[in-house]
Amino acid sequence: MSIISANMQAVEQAIAAAAQAAGRPVSSVQLLAVSKTFPFQAVLDAMQTGQRAFGENYLQEGVDKIAAVAAAAPDAHLEWHFIGPIQSNKTRPIAENFDWVHAVDRLKIAQRLSEQRPAGLSPLNVCLQVNISGEASKSGVAPADLPELARQVATLPNLRLRGLMAIPEAETDAAKQHLPFAQLRLLYEQLQRDGLPLDTLSMGMSGDLATAVAEGATIVRIGSAIFGKRTYKETA
């Protein structure tokens, strides 16, 4: 068993334990393996465990990796999620290559993704990123502005608004980890009551997985616990 396969098994067990502790079905939490900065061979290793959903933060790296994996495993039918910040001049390759986008935080970006989604592809699944901790350095729509943005994005063709995403301020204290996740869940539930058919809460990473699951996460974004420590380099 490779290191990545062993790590995948450990993460899946952690998700199962968190779901059971929260009284939720294990199947209600999807693992998104965040493969940014790692070579496509790492994705192939993770695939050996049955993993099919992968997340990328950097556009050119992600597009190149999608092509490399498709060439190496043409029958794999993977699901690719773009989870990084989105520049308006880079929406076309996102719309053309990815199945999900987790970080839409303004209408202009959503409109461009809608317009540029190729006609032959299914609607692009979209999550709205909320700046739940109010950090000046973080992307995301302010909670007060979320309802209007959600209503506007929900009307766009070629997109399917699925839910919300957040990256709360880092916190090691478990009790303090709960608050932003609970706040995001309340916003999500309010939008559902307002008539939006949302089904996705993308929240939780390697350091706060259990807390996020306890507060209702349906997708957890796990990278370093699967692939190891990252070495960052300048990339597009």
ABEGO torsion letter per residue (X at the ends): XBAAAAAAAAAAAAAAAAAAAAGBBAAABBBBBBABGBBAAAAAAAAAAGBABBBBABAAAAAAAAAAAAAABAAAGBBBBBABBBBAAAAAAAAAABABBAABABAAAAAAAAAABBAABBBBBBBBBBBAAGBAABBEBBAAAAAAAAAAAAABBGBBBAEBBBBBBBBABAAAAAAAAAAAAAAAAAAAAAGBBBABBBBEBAAAAAAAAAAGBABBBBAAAAAEBBBBBBBX
